Amino acid sequence: PAQEHVTVNMARRFAASLGPALPRIRAQSRVSSAVATARIVRPDSSCSLHSTNPTHFSTSSTHTQSDAPSVLKDWRLGRLNHVAIAVPDLERASKLYRDVLGAEVSDVTPLPEHGVYTVFVSLGNTKIELLHPLGEKSPIESFLQKKPSGGMHHICIEVDDIKKAIKDLEGKIRPLSPEPRIGAHGKPVVFLHPKDCDGVLIELEEA
């Protein structure tokens, strides 16, 4: 009991020492509480109350869905079939991928109608096509004259219907031939003008 009496007296003396400052402290506490509440909901806030439930808020968004209709096509772009690389020495390039890198490399296949020798390097998910000139009018010959050490020549992408693709691309991308030709895989192919494809020569191949 004596200890409780001492504690009560100390509390009373502390309250008395605050004197006039005590109302001001209480007022400041009420102001701080009001400011905190105003920060949660204010007129210019991006959050707005849409329910009588004070815990339900919805946040406005600056992102809107595009009203542009989706493009419907009669054909579909497929997977990357291969990346073609023009090489000045086909045997040396084949040894690089087969003997040094350990890839599966095909035999050399001549394609006189395209003016190239081809070798395919299998990579599992796609292939590399090595190209070497065949004949005097080979497009690879002119490519190697500009880049004697060789380099990437084109990429090949599969399509499910090449004739529908060519027809749909009329007026948008120029083909390098009016009709598809049979490519290295025995399937119809067509090349698209690199100036219409951001500087990249694209080959479409029917899957």
C-alpha positions in Angstrom: 0.0 0.0 0.0 2.8 2.4 0.8 4.4 1.8 -2.6 1.1 2.4 -4.4 0.6 5.7 -2.5 4.1 6.9 -3.6 3.3 6.0 -7.2 0.0 7.8 -7.2 1.7 10.9 -5.7 4.4 10.9 -8.4 1.8 10.7 -11.2 -0.1 13.6 -9.7 3.1 15.8 -9.4 3.9 14.9 -13.1 0.5 16.0 -14.3 0.7 19.2 -12.2 4.1 20.0 -13.7 2.6 20.0 -17.2 0.2 22.7 -16.2 -1.1 24.7 -19.2 0.8 22.6 -21.7 -1.5 19.6 -21.3 -4.4 21.0 -23.3 -2.0 22.0 -26.1 -0.6 18.5 -26.3 -4.1 17.1 -26.5 -5.0 19.6 -29.3 -1.8 18.7 -31.2 -2.7 15.0 -31.0 -6.2 15.7 -32.4 -4.7 17.7 -35.3 -2.2 15.0 -36.1 -5.0 12.5 -36.2 -7.0 14.7 -38.5 -4.1 15.2 -40.9 -3.5 11.4 -41.0 -7.1 10.9 -41.9 -7.0 13.6 -44.6 -4.0 11.8 -46.2 -6.0 8.6 -46.6 -9.0 10.3 -48.3 -8.6 13.7 -50.0 -10.4 15.3 -52.8 -7.6 15.1 -55.3 -6.6 11.6 -54.5 -6.4 8.9 -57.2 -8.4 6.7 -54.8 -12.2 7.2 -54.7 -14.8 5.7 -52.4 -17.4 3.7 -54.3 -19.1 2.0 -51.4 -20.6 2.7 -48.1 -18.1 0.3 -46.7 -15.1 2.6 -45.6 -12.6 -0.2 -46.3 -13.6 -0.5 -50.0 -11.6 1.7 -52.3 -11.0 1.6 -56.1 -7.9 3.0 -57.7 -8.2 4.8 -61.0 -5.7 3.7 -63.7 -4.1 5.6 -66.5 -3.9 2.5 -68.7 -6.7 1.9 -71.1 -7.3 -1.1 -73.3 -6.7 -0.6 -77.0 -9.7 -0.2 -79.1 -7.9 -1.4 -82.2 -9.4 -4.6 -83.6 -7.2 -7.7 -83.7 -5.8 -8.5 -87.2 -7.4 -11.6 -88.6 -5.4 -13.6 -91.2 -6.0 -16.6 -93.3 -2.4 -17.8 -92.5 -0.2 -18.0 -89.4 3.4 -17.2 -88.8 5.2 -20.2 -87.2 8.6 -21.0 -85.7 12.1 -19.9 -86.7 13.2 -22.6 -89.1 16.8 -21.6 -89.6 19.4 -18.7 -89.7 21.4 -18.7 -92.9 25.1 -17.7 -93.0 27.1 -17.1 -96.1 30.6 -18.6 -95.9 33.6 -18.2 -98.2 34.9 -21.7 -97.3 32.1 -24.3 -96.8 34.4 -27.1 -95.7 36.1 -25.0 -93.1 32.8 -23.7 -91.8 31.4 -27.3 -91.6 34.4 -28.4 -89.6 34.0 -25.6 -87.2 30.4 -26.6 -86.2 31.1 -30.4 -86.4 34.6 -30.9 -85.1 35.0 -27.9 -82.8 31.5 -27.2 -81.5 30.3 -30.7 -81.7 27.0 -30.1 -83.6 25.3 -32.4 -86.1 26.2 -31.3 -89.6 24.6 -32.5 -92.8 26.2 -33.3 -96.1 26.6 -30.7 -98.8 23.6 -30.2 -101.0 23.8 -28.3 -104.3 20.8 -26.2 -105.2 21.5 -24.9 -108.7 18.1 -23.2 -109.1 19.0 -21.0 -106.2 22.7 -20.7 -107.0 24.0 -22.1 -103.7 25.6 -25.0 -101.9 23.9 -25.7 -98.5 24.9 -27.4 -95.3 22.6 -27.6 -92.3 23.7 -27.5 -88.7 21.2 -29.0 -86.3 20.8 -27.1 -83.0 17.8 -28.9 -81.5 15.3 -26.1 -81.4 16.4 -24.7 -84.9 19.1 -24.9 -87.5 21.9 -22.9 -89.1 22.2 -23.0 -92.9 25.7 -22.5 -94.3 25.6 -21.0 -97.8 28.3 -21.1 -100.5 28.1 -19.8 -104.1 27.2 -22.2 -106.9 27.5 -20.8 -110.4 28.4 -17.4 -111.7 25.1 -15.7 -111.0 24.9 -16.9 -107.4 23.4 -14.3 -105.0 25.9 -15.5 -102.4 28.8 -14.6 -104.7 27.6 -10.9 -104.7 27.1 -11.1 -100.9 30.7 -12.3 -100.3 32.1 -9.6 -102.6 30.7 -7.0 -100.1 31.5 -9.1 -97.1 34.5 -11.4 -97.9 34.6 -13.0 -94.5 30.9 -13.9 -94.7 28.1 -13.2 -92.3 24.4 -13.6 -91.7 22.4 -13.7 -95.0 18.8 -14.3 -94.0 16.4 -15.8 -91.5 13.7 -18.4 -92.4 10.3 -18.4 -90.7 7.7 -21.1 -91.2 4.1 -20.3 -92.3 1.2 -22.6 -92.6 0.0 -21.4 -96.0 2.6 -19.6 -98.1 0.2 -18.6 -101.0 -2.2 -17.0 -98.6 0.7 -15.2 -96.9 2.0 -13.8 -100.2 -1.5 -12.6 -101.2 -2.1 -11.0 -97.8 1.3 -9.2 -97.9 0.6 -7.5 -101.3 1.1 -3.8 -101.0 2.8 -4.2 -97.7 6.0 -6.2 -98.3 7.5 -7.0 -101.7 8.4 -10.6 -102.5 11.5 -11.2 -104.5 9.7 -13.6 -106.7 6.1 -13.6 -107.9 5.5 -17.2 -107.0 7.0 -19.6 -104.3 9.9 -21.8 -105.3 11.0 -25.1 -103.9 13.7 -24.6 -101.2 16.4 -26.7 -99.6 13.9 -28.7 -97.6 11.8 -29.6 -100.6 9.0 -27.2 -99.5 7.7 -23.9 -101.1 9.6 -20.8 -100.1 9.6 -17.1 -100.9 12.0 -14.3 -100.0 10.8 -10.9 -98.8 12.6 -7.7 -99.7 14.9 -6.6 -96.9 14.1 -2.9 -97.5 10.5 -3.7 -96.4 11.7 -5.8 -93.4 13.9 -3.3 -91.5 17.0 -4.4 -93.4 16.6 -8.2 -92.9 16.2 -10.6 -95.7 13.3 -12.9 -94.6 12.5 -16.3 -96.1 9.1 -17.7 -95.6 8.8 -21.5 -95.8 5.6 -23.5 -95.8 5.6 -25.9 -92.9 
